[in-house]
Amino acid sequence: MTDKLPSRPTLDIREALNELLQRNDRTQDKVVGDMFLGSDIFIAQLRRPKVLEGHWEDMDRTVDLFDLIDAHQKGDTPQDAQDDRGQARASKAQNR
């Protein structure tokens, strides 16, 4: 059919749209989010990325979200919350 198709057409479209957004004062802080292609319409959702200050830790196991919330409210680190949770579970097991 066609001799040469782009190898990554959606990424090329996204990059081109992002470049165009940077050229307009009203859209300089936005990037292309989701894109939809219909039979006679193309829609690109624009997003405004926001950087939130904070930190992250790489963990090897699953952590309960409620334990992390409690630890944050007490001012503990996530590692402290894991230790407290482990000790609490051990004491519950001994009481049974």
Secondary structure as GFF3:
##gff-version 3
##sequence-region A 1 96
A	DSSP	alpha_helix	9	22	.	.	.	ID=ss1
A	DSSP	three_ten_helix	25	27	.	.	.	ID=ss2
A	DSSP	beta_strand	31	37	.	.	.	ID=ss3
A	DSSP	beta_strand	42	47	.	.	.	ID=ss4
A	DSSP	alpha_helix	65	74	.	.	.	ID=ss5
A	DSSP	alpha_helix	78	95	.	.	.	ID=ss6
###
